[in-house]
Amino acid sequence: MEVFRRAILQPGPPESFALQTVQRVIKPQKQTKLVQDENQLLENILRTLLQELVSSAVQSGEQIMQYGQSIDDGETTQGHIPRLLDIVLYLCENEHIEGGMIFQLLEDLTEMSTMRNCKDVFGYIESKQDILGKPELFARGKLVMLRTCNQLLRRLSKANDVVFCGRILMFLAHFFPLSERSAVNIKGVFNTSNETKYEKDPPDGISIDFNFYKTFWSLQEHFCNPPSLTLAPTKWKKFTSGLMVVLNTFEAQPLSDEEGDANSLEEEAANFSIKYLTSSKLMGLELKDPSFRRHILVQCLILFDYLKAPGTSETDLPSDSMKEEIKSCEERVKKLLEMTPPKGENFLHKIEHILEREKNWVWWKRDGCPPFEKQPAEKKAVQEGAKKRRPRWRMGNKELSQLWKWADQNPNALTDPQRVRTPAITDYWKPLADDMDPAAGIEAEYHHKNNRVSFGS
């Protein structure tokens, strides 16, 4: 372990000393690739060293990825932990050690770190994603990386750490290919545990329509579990009656352009939150918020799109009356989105475009997630004796091209007085008349009418 500790402090690129360091620690008789037992021994040493470095960083009060940094000639050197990771990554990339070792160290590091330190650790992962995504490493560590990212997402607050959650999801989208099944919700299962809690009893001293409040937030129970609406007709009736109350309220209280300008699209994106507060005291203010209305109305369109999509069985299909209700509600929702400032019509077009693209992903998953990647087409060698391609003539056919060539070689032929004249009609038709004379005995295949150049076909 001390050999690796000294290697971290050694200057120069990892390729100049990394392999020699491993050989001194493991002594694999000058081999450049470790066997299984040697890999396991090295992994234990590195995981122990990483744990000690993290412990030392915590005791010193420094951020773990900055621990051990120093300024040399005006330049800041790497911290001890990034340096160790770089050395291991080089060894894995060049197949000197088992390729999954770097992923195991990164998982250990995130588990030992606070969320503040995890942002720095994940910044390192992002900076190395092109190397980590190489086929020889990806195959060994993709499941470990997926587990690491999922563990981070579970630890993060979906309301307060939206940006960090987005960084993790964007990394996974880049790291895994589109057709990677482990990164896809193949069955389209909904997160039914995403429960929206709201007040069940009216508070004292609050003058609001509490029945509307309960009706409004009860819709979330259906939004988080759309399949239940097709299985239980009573739930669909309850949902539509509640939705009608909400849509009627939105239509009766349209928002003005001034209210829309106060909540511009840029501010909406900057203040975006996964969840809205459900306090009854805020109900009046939330109804005047354009972004709040848009969230609810877009949820309706997503739900309708799911219900309209063909199911896997006949029992999943909506009834004819249900289809009519969906169509009617959908038209009202789109009209409200169009009326909601700012730029309601533009916003609706974008949502419709997104939902249309989403249908392609739904069909792709139902078809078993066929791979998107296509191998480059190989150039087929021309086989001997293969049929040659029919030549393409410059002037359309062989005879016209030959005439053009003769004219180029003998320009006087075009000015010959015997050439520049209109032939008599009798001279033109005489060969055809001779061919049709039975006395001449000329067979049909030799008739002049078969000459494509003179008479066409």
C-alpha positions in Angstrom: 0.0 0.0 0.0 2.9 2.4 0.8 4.2 1.9 -2.8 0.9 3.2 -4.2 0.8 6.0 -1.6 4.3 7.1 -2.9 3.1 6.7 -6.5 0.4 9.2 -6.0 3.0 11.8 -5.0 5.2 10.9 -8.0 5.2 13.5 -10.8 4.7 12.8 -14.4 2.0 11.0 -16.4 0.7 7.6 -15.2 2.0 5.7 -18.2 5.6 6.5 -17.0 5.3 4.6 -13.7 1.9 3.0 -13.2 2.7 -0.5 -14.6 6.0 -0.6 -12.7 4.2 0.3 -9.5 1.8 -2.6 -9.9 4.6 -5.0 -10.7 6.5 -4.0 -7.5 3.4 -4.5 -5.4 2.0 -7.7 -6.9 5.3 -9.1 -8.4 3.7 -10.9 -11.4 7.1 -11.9 -12.8 7.2 -8.9 -15.2 3.8 -9.7 -16.7 1.9 -6.8 -18.1 -1.6 -8.3 -17.3 -2.7 -9.6 -13.9 -4.6 -12.9 -13.4 -7.8 -13.2 -11.4 -6.2 -13.7 -7.9 -3.7 -10.9 -8.5 -6.5 -8.6 -9.6 -8.5 -9.4 -6.4 -5.4 -8.7 -4.3 -4.8 -5.4 -6.0 -8.4 -4.3 -5.7 -8.4 -4.9 -1.9 -5.2 -2.8 -1.6 -6.6 0.0 -3.6 -10.0 0.1 -1.8 -8.3 0.2 1.5 -6.0 3.0 0.4 -9.0 5.0 -0.9 -10.8 4.6 2.4 -7.7 5.9 4.3 -7.4 8.9 1.9 -11.0 9.8 2.4 -10.7 9.5 6.2 -7.6 11.7 6.1 -9.4 14.3 4.0 -12.4 14.4 6.4 -10.0 14.8 9.4 -8.2 17.7 7.7 -11.5 19.4 7.0 -10.8 19.6 3.2 -13.0 18.5 0.4 -12.0 15.0 -0.5 -11.2 15.7 -4.2 -9.1 18.7 -3.2 -7.2 16.9 -0.5 -3.5 17.0 -1.1 -3.6 19.7 -3.7 -0.6 22.0 -3.8 0.6 25.0 -5.8 3.9 24.5 -7.6 5.3 27.3 -9.8 1.9 28.9 -10.0 0.2 25.7 -11.1 -2.2 23.7 -8.9 -1.4 20.0 -8.7 -4.0 17.2 -8.5 -5.4 16.0 -5.2 -4.4 12.6 -3.9 -7.7 10.9 -4.8 -8.0 12.2 -8.4 -4.4 11.2 -8.9 -5.1 7.6 -7.6 -8.2 7.4 -9.9 -6.1 8.5 -12.9 -3.5 5.9 -12.3 -6.1 3.1 -12.0 -8.0 4.4 -15.0 -4.8 4.2 -17.1 -4.1 0.6 -16.0 -7.7 -0.4 -16.7 -7.8 1.3 -20.1 -4.6 -0.5 -21.2 -5.8 -3.9 -19.8 -3.0 -4.2 -17.3 -5.6 -4.8 -14.6 -9.3 -5.9 -14.6 -11.4 -3.2 -16.3 -14.1 -3.1 -13.7 -11.7 -2.0 -10.9 -12.1 1.8 -11.6 -15.9 1.5 -11.5 -15.7 -0.3 -8.1 -13.5 2.5 -6.7 -15.8 5.2 -7.9 -18.8 3.4 -6.3 -16.9 3.2 -3.0 -15.9 6.8 -3.2 -19.5 8.0 -3.7 -20.7 5.8 -0.8 -18.1 7.3 1.5 -18.8 10.9 0.5 -21.3 13.5 1.6 -23.6 14.9 -1.1 -21.4 18.0 -1.4 -18.4 15.9 -2.1 -20.3 13.6 -4.4 -20.8 16.6 -6.8 -17.0 16.9 -7.1 -16.7 13.1 -7.5 -19.4 13.1 -10.2 -17.6 16.0 -11.9 -14.6 13.7 -12.2 -16.8 11.0 -13.6 -18.2 13.4 -16.2 -14.7 14.5 -17.3 -13.7 10.8 -17.9 -17.0 9.6 -19.5 -15.4 9.2 -23.0 -12.8 6.8 -21.6 -15.2 5.0 -19.2 -17.5 4.5 -22.1 -15.0 2.7 -24.3 -16.3 -0.9 -25.2 -13.5 -2.7 -23.3 -14.3 -0.8 -20.1 -18.1 -0.3 -20.6 -18.7 -4.1 -20.8 -17.0 -4.6 -17.4 -18.5 -1.7 -15.5 -21.8 -0.6 -16.9 -23.9 -2.3 -14.2 -21.7 -0.9 -11.4 -22.0 2.6 -12.9 -25.7 2.3 -13.3 -26.0 1.1 -9.6 -23.7 4.0 -8.5 -25.9 6.6 -10.3 -29.1 5.1 -9.0 -27.8 5.2 -5.5 -26.9 8.9 -5.9 -30.4 9.7 -7.3 -32.0 8.0 -4.3 -29.9 10.1 -1.9 -30.7 13.4 -3.7 -33.7 15.5 -3.0 -35.8 15.7 -6.1 -37.1 19.1 -5.1 -33.8 20.8 -4.0 -31.2 19.0 -6.2 -32.9 19.2 -9.6 -29.7 20.3 -11.4 -27.6 17.5 -10.0 -30.3 14.9 -10.7 -30.3 16.2 -14.3 -26.6 15.9 -14.6 -26.7 12.3 -13.5 -29.5 11.5 -16.0 -27.7 13.2 -18.8 -24.6 11.3 -18.0 -26.5 8.0 -18.1 -28.1 8.9 -21.4 -24.6 9.6 -22.9 -22.9 6.6 -21.2 -25.4 3.9 -22.2 -26.4 3.4 -25.9 -30.0 3.9 -26.8 -30.7 0.2 -27.2 -29.2 -0.7 -23.8 -32.1 -2.6 -22.1 -30.7 -2.1 -18.6 -31.3 1.7 -18.9 -34.9 1.4 -20.2 -38.2 1.1 -18.4 -39.2 -1.6 -20.8 -42.6 -2.4 -19.3 -43.5 1.3 -18.9 -44.1 0.9 -15.2 -45.4 4.0 -13.4 -44.0 5.2 -10.1 -47.1 4.6 -8.0 -45.1 5.4 -4.8 -45.0 9.1 -5.9 -47.7 10.1 -3.5 -49.0 13.6 -3.3 -50.1 14.4 0.2 -52.7 17.1 0.9 -55.0 18.2 3.6 -58.1 16.1 4.2 -59.9 18.4 6.7 -60.5 22.2 6.2 -58.3 24.4 8.3 -59.7 27.1 10.6 -60.0 30.6 9.4 -59.2 30.0 5.8 -61.9 31.2 3.3 -61.4 28.9 0.3 -63.5 26.4 -1.5 -62.1 23.3 0.3 -64.1 20.9 -1.8 -62.4 22.3 -4.9 -59.0 22.0 -3.2 -59.6 18.3 -2.4 -60.9 17.6 -5.9 -57.9 19.3 -7.5 -55.2 17.5 -5.6 -57.0 14.1 -5.7 -56.4 14.1 -9.5 -52.7 13.3 -8.7 -53.8 9.8 -7.5 -54.9 9.0 -11.1 -52.0 10.8 -12.8 -49.4 8.6 -11.0 -51.3 5.4 -12.0 -53.1 5.7 -15.4 -53.6 1.9 -15.9 -56.0 1.8 -13.0 -58.5 4.0 -15.0 -59.0 1.4 -17.7 -59.4 -1.4 -15.2 -62.0 0.2 -13.0 -64.8 2.2 -14.6 -65.7 3.8 -11.3 -62.2 5.4 -11.1 -62.6 6.8 -14.6 -65.9 8.4 -13.7 -64.4 9.9 -10.5 -61.5 11.2 -12.5 -63.5 12.8 -15.2 -65.9 14.4 -12.8 -63.0 15.9 -10.9 -61.3 17.0 -14.1 -64.4 18.8 -15.3 -64.5 20.8 -12.1 -60.9 21.9 -12.6 -61.3 22.7 -16.3 -64.4 24.7 -15.5 -62.5 26.7 -12.9 -59.6 27.4 -15.3 -62.0 28.5 -18.0 -63.9 30.7 -15.6 -60.7 32.4 -14.3 -58.6 33.0 -17.4 -55.2 34.6 -16.9 -54.3 38.0 -18.2 -51.2 38.8 -20.2 -49.9 40.8 -17.3 -50.0 37.7 -15.1 -48.3 35.7 -17.8 -45.5 38.3 -18.2 -44.8 38.2 -14.5 -44.0 34.4 -15.0 -41.9 34.3 -18.2 -40.7 31.1 -19.6 -37.1 31.9 -18.6 -38.1 32.5 -15.0 -40.2 29.3 -15.1 -37.2 27.2 -16.2 -35.0 28.8 -13.6 -37.5 28.2 -10.7 -38.6 24.8 -11.9 -39.5 22.3 -9.2 -40.6 18.7 -9.4 -43.3 19.1 -6.8 -45.6 22.0 -5.9 -46.6 22.8 -2.3 -50.1 21.5 -1.5 -51.0 23.8 1.4 -54.6 25.0 1.1 -53.4 28.5 2.0 -51.5 28.6 -1.3 -54.4 27.4 -3.5 -55.6 30.9 -4.5 -52.0 32.0 -5.5 -51.2 28.9 -7.4 -54.3 29.2 -9.5 -53.0 32.5 -10.8 -49.6 31.0 -11.7 -49.4 30.1 -15.4 -46.6 27.5 -14.9 -48.7 25.8 -12.2 -51.7 25.5 -14.7 -49.4 24.3 -17.4 -48.0 21.5 -15.2 -51.5 20.2 -14.5 -52.7 20.5 -18.1 -49.6 18.8 -19.5 -50.2 16.0 -17.0 -53.7 15.6 -18.5 -52.3 15.3 -22.1 -49.7 12.7 -21.0 -52.5 10.7 -19.4 -54.7 10.9 -22.4 -51.8 9.8 -24.7 -51.3 6.7 -22.6 -55.0 5.8 -22.6 -55.2 6.2 -26.4 -52.2 4.1 -27.1 -53.0 0.4 -28.1 -52.6 -1.9 -25.1 -51.0 -5.3 -24.9 -54.4 -6.9 -24.5 -58.0 -6.2 -25.2 -58.8 -5.5 -21.6 -56.3 -2.5 -21.7 -58.2 -0.8 -24.5 -60.7 2.0 -23.5 -64.3 1.7 -24.4 -66.0 3.7 -27.1 -67.7 6.0 -24.7 -64.4 6.5 -22.9 -62.7 7.4 -26.2 -65.3 10.1 -26.8 -64.8 11.5 -23.3 -61.0 11.5 -23.8 -61.3 13.4 -27.1 -63.6 16.0 -25.6 -61.4 16.6 -22.6 -58.3 16.7 -24.7 -59.7 19.5 -26.9 -60.6 21.5 -23.8 -57.1 21.0 -22.3 -55.4 22.1 -25.5 -57.6 25.1 -25.8 -56.7 26.1 -22.2 -53.0 25.6 -22.9 -53.3 27.8 -25.9 -55.0 30.6 -23.9 -52.5 30.4 -21.0 -49.9 33.2 -21.3 -47.1 33.8 -22.1 -46.9 32.4 -25.7 -49.5 29.8 -25.1 -49.9 28.7 -28.7 -46.1 28.2 -29.1 -46.0 26.3 -25.8 -48.8 24.0 -27.0 -47.0 23.2 -30.3 -43.9 22.2 -28.4 -45.8 19.9 -26.1 -47.6 18.3 -29.0 -44.2 17.7 -30.8 -42.7 16.1 -27.6 -45.7 13.8 -27.2 -45.6 12.8 -30.8 -42.0 11.8 -30.5 -42.8 9.9 -27.3 -45.1 7.6 -29.3 -42.1 6.4 -31.2 -40.3 5.4 -28.0 -43.5 3.6 -26.8 -43.6 1.5 -30.0 -39.9 0.9 -29.8 -40.2 -0.6 -26.3 -43.2 -2.7 -27.3 -41.2 -4.1 -30.2 -38.6 -5.4 -27.8 -36.1 -2.5 -28.0 -34.4 -3.4 -31.3 -30.9 -2.0 -31.5 -30.4 1.4 -33.2 -26.8 0.8 -34.1 -26.0 -0.3 -37.6 -22.8 -1.8 -38.8 -21.1 0.1 -41.7 -21.8 -1.4 -45.1 -18.8 -3.3 -46.4 -17.7 -2.7 -50.0 -18.3 -5.9 -52.0 -15.4 -7.0 -54.2 -16.3 -7.3 -57.9 -16.4 -11.0 -58.7 -14.7 -12.3 -61.8 -17.2 -13.2 -64.5 -19.9 -11.1 -62.9 -22.4 -9.3 -65.2 -21.0 -6.0 -66.2 -23.0 -2.9 -65.7 -24.9 -1.6 -68.7 -23.0 1.4 -70.2 -24.6 4.8 -70.0 -24.4 6.7 -73.2 -23.7 10.4 -73.2 -26.4 11.2 -75.7 -29.0 8.7 -74.6 -28.1 5.7 -76.8 -25.2 4.3 -78.8 -26.3 5.6 -82.2 -26.8 9.2 -81.1 -23.5 9.2 -79.2 -21.7 7.9 -82.3 -23.3 10.6 -84.5 -22.1 13.2 -82.0 -18.6 11.7 -82.1 -18.5 11.8 -85.9 -19.6 15.4 -86.0 -16.8 16.3 -83.6 -14.3 14.6 -85.7 -15.7 15.8 -89.1 -17.5 19.2 -88.6 -17.9 19.6 -92.5 -20.3 16.7 -92.5 -23.0 19.0 -91.0 -22.6 21.5 -93.8 -22.6 19.0 -96.7 -25.3 20.2 -99.2 -26.4 16.6 -99.8 -27.1 16.4 -96.1 -28.9 19.6 -95.4 -32.2 18.8 -97.3 -35.6 17.5 -96.5 -36.1 13.9 -97.9 -39.2 13.2 -100.0 -41.9 11.3 -98.3 -41.9 8.6 -101.0 -38.2 8.0 -100.3 -38.9 7.7 -96.6 -41.8 5.3 -96.9 -40.5 3.2 -99.9 -38.5 0.7 -97.8 -41.6 0.1 -95.6 -43.8 -0.5 -98.7 -41.2 -3.0 -100.1 -41.2 -4.9 -96.8 -45.0 -5.3 -96.9 -45.0 -6.6 -100.5 -45.7 -10.4 -100.2 -43.8 -10.9 -103.5 -40.6 -9.6 -101.9 -40.7 -12.4 -99.3 -39.0 -10.4 -96.6 -39.4 -11.9 -93.1 -41.0 -9.8 -90.4 -37.9 -9.6 -88.2 -36.0 -7.9 -91.0 -38.5 -5.2 -91.7 -37.3 -1.6 -91.6 -40.0 -0.7 -89.1 -37.9 -2.6 -86.5 -35.1 -0.1 -86.9 -35.3 2.0 -83.7 -33.0 4.7 -85.0 -35.0 5.5 -88.2 -38.6 4.7 -87.2 -38.6 4.2 -83.4 -40.5 1.4 -81.7 
